[in-house]
Amino acid sequence: MNILKKIVKNKKNEIKIKKEKIPVKNLLQEIIKTPSNRNFREIFESNPFVIIAEIKKKSPSAGIIKKSISIEKTVKIYEKAGAKAISILTDKKYFDGDLDYIKEAKKFCSLPILRKDFIIDEYQIYESRAARADAVLLIASILEKKVLTNFIKKTRFLNMTPIVEVHTKDDLKKALISGTDIIGINTRDLKTFKINFSKVKSLIKNIPKDKFVIVESGIEDEDDLEKLKQLDRINGVLIGTGFMKRNEQEIIKFASAILNTFISQQ
């Protein structure tokens, strides 16, 4: 069984337990009380290039990246470094994440927050809004076309921004049919968790110009930036491990290098 199948299988069990503990009606009551969301989509409209900085303590590919972190300190560093949004991995078992990190992060920064998880049930979309997420990542490869389209509509109905992650041409076709505005090309193979930058080039040429495109995963040093700067039409990058393994000054320096690399091309 590949890693993705293991994660999805575990996620189904998690959701079943959550539904029994906190029914959807409880989430709806919580949503009614939540303040207005921050506009995630707007960051692409008002910036020439966007860095989405991720909070990720561990992963199946990298193992433990940081044993313990301060959400407050991390988001403040990211904002200082020039990030325009925060991505938070909320999967507990495989990434040591927590849904509560979203609310905590919002206390200490003004940036919109993306919930990054393996969304396979509508329940998780309500859960995301109740947790005050401003955007939700939807992975095309684990969702059927009708389900993906429905999840995008539901996400927007709850005043959040959907981002559809793609890995293959079939994923991309599904994403475009679903009506998403923002497409994330993940350089990581979710079955093996290996990095492949070349697929970005093959996929990006098939994405209409009215879509925003971000590149996710595997961007850890300036050599990786060299590979990506050869490509056209990248509106942003999502970086987790590449930031989490650095200290504050190194994060600021790397973020500056990213912005200089891509903004200078435009």
N, C-alpha and C positions, 0 to 999 in steps of 0.2 A: 504494500500500500504506500503510495507516494505521500509526501508531507501534506500537500493540500487536502487530500482525502481524509487524512487523520484529523486535520484542523476542523474541517467541515463536519465530520462525524461528531467530534467533541462539542462543536458549537450547537448542534441539534439538541444534544443532551442538556447543555447549559440553558438553552432557551426554554425547554420543557420545564425545567426547575424554576426558572425565573417567572414564567407565566403563572405557575401555581402560587408563587410567593407574592408577586405583584401583578395582578391582572391589568389588562389594557385600560379598564375604566379608571384605575388608580393613576395610571400614567396620564390619561386625559385630564384628570383633576389637577395634576401637577403642571401640565402644560399651560392650562388656563392661568396659572399664577406666575408663569415665567415672564420676564421682561422681553422686549423686542430683541430680535437677533441682530447681529452685526452682518453687514453685507459682504459675503465672501466673493461673489462674482465681481463686485465693483473693483476689487484690487487689481484685476486684470485690465479693466477699462481705464484705470487712472495711473498705471505704472508701465513703463516700457519693458520691464522684466521683473519677475516675481520670484522671490525665494520663500518657499514654504519649509520651515524648520520643524523637525519632528522630535518628539519625546518618545524614546524607545529604549527600554532598559536591557532587553535581550531579544534574540531571535533564533529560530532554528538553524540559520546559517552561520551567524556570528557568535552564538552562545551568549554569555553574560557580557554586556557592553559596560554597564555601570550597575553595581549592586544596589546602591541607594542614590537617590537624587532629591534635590529640592525643586519642586515645581516652581515656586516663586522665583528662585534664583535663575533657573534655566530659562523661563519665559522672558525675564527681564534682560538676560544676556542676548537672547535671540532678537528681541525688539531693538536693543542697542546696536546689534550687528547689521540691522537693515532688513530683517525678515518682514514680510508683509502679512504672513499668516502662520499659524501654528497647527501642526498635525500631531494628534495624540493617538497612539496605539492603545486600544482599550482591551484587547484580548489578554486574559490573565494567564492561562496555562502556558502558552507558547511564547508570549512576549512580555510577561510580567506587567501588563498594563492594568488600568482601572478606569472605569467610567467616571468616577469621582474626580479624576485628574482634570477633566474638562471644566467643571465648576471652579475648581481651585485655580486653574490657569487664568480664568476670566477675572478673578479678583485682582490679579497682579499685572495684567497687560491689557492694551486696548485693541489687540489684533483679533481677527475672526479665527475661530477654531474649527478644524476639520476632525471629525471622528473617523479614524481609520481602523477598520475591523473587517470581519468576514460576515457581511450582512446577507442573510439568507431567508429572513422572515420579516414580515411587515411589522411585527412586534418591536424589532430592533430600531425601526425608524421612529416610532413613537418614543421609544426609550431614549433615542439620541436627542430628540427635541426636549424631552423632560430633563435631560442632563445638560441642556443649554448649548448643544452643538450648533454651529452655524452652517456646517456643511457635512455631507456624508459621502464616504467612498463606497462605490458599488463596483464589484468585480465582475466583469462581463462573463468570464469563463465559468463562474459557478452559478449563473442565473440564466434561465431560459429567456428568450426574447420578450415574451408577453409579461413575464415577471419583472424583468428589468424595466420595461416601459411603465408598468404599474408603480414600481418603486420610485421611479423618477417623478411621476405625477404626485405621488404621496409625499415625497420629500419636499417638493415645491409647495404643495398645499399647506404643509406645516412650516412654511417660510424658511426653509433651509435650501442650500445649493447642492445639487447632485454633481458628483464627479465620477465619471465612468473610467475604470481602469481596464486597459486592453493589453493583450500579449501577442495576439495573432491577427491575421487578416479576417478570420471569421469573427473574432471578438470585435474588431473595428466595424465590420458590417452591422453587427448587432447593436453596437453603440450608436452608430449614425441613424439607424432606423428608429431607435428608442427616443431620439430627440434631445439628446444631451448637448449642452453648450461647451462643456469642458471635458477634455479627454486626457487621461494620464497614460502615457506609455511606460510600462514597467519593464526595465531592462532585465529583471530577474525572472527566471523560469520558476513558476510556482510549484512545479513538480520536483525539480532537482535543486532549486534555489541558486543555480549558477547564473552569472551575469553575462549578458550578450548585448553589447551596444549596437551591433550591426542591424538588429531588427528595428531600431528606431528609424533608421534611414529608409527602410523598406515600407514601414507603416505610414510615416509622416507624409509621404508624397500622395497618399490616398485620402488625406484628411482635408475637407473643404476649408477655404480660407476664413470662413465666418466662425470657425471653431477656435477656442483657446486650447493650446497644447502644452502640457507639462511633461517632463521626463522624471521618472521615479526610479530610485534604487541604484546602488553601485557607484554613486558619485562621491569619491572619497579623497581625491587629490587633484592637482593641476593637470596631471596627465589625462585624467578623465574629462576635464574641461576642454582639453585640446581635441579630444574625440568628438565632443558634442558641438563645439563651435563651428565645425564644418557643415553642420546642418542648418537649414533654413526653418523659419516659422516656429521656433520654440519660444513660448511665452513665459516659461518658468521652470523651476526645478523643485523637486521635493527631496530633501536630504535628511536622513536620520543618523545612521552610523557615522557618516562623515563629520557630523557635528558633535555627536554624543561622545566620541572618543577624544575630543579636543578640550583644552581648557579655554577660559574666557578669551584671552588674547588671541589664541589660535583660531577660535571660532570667528572672531571679528576679522582677522586677517584673511581667512578662507572665504568668508562671505564677501569681502571687498574684492577679492580676486574673481569671484563668480560674477559679480555685477560689472566689473571692469571688462571682463571677457565678453559678456553678451550685450551690454548696453553700447559698447564701443562699435559693435557691428551694425547698429541700427541708425 
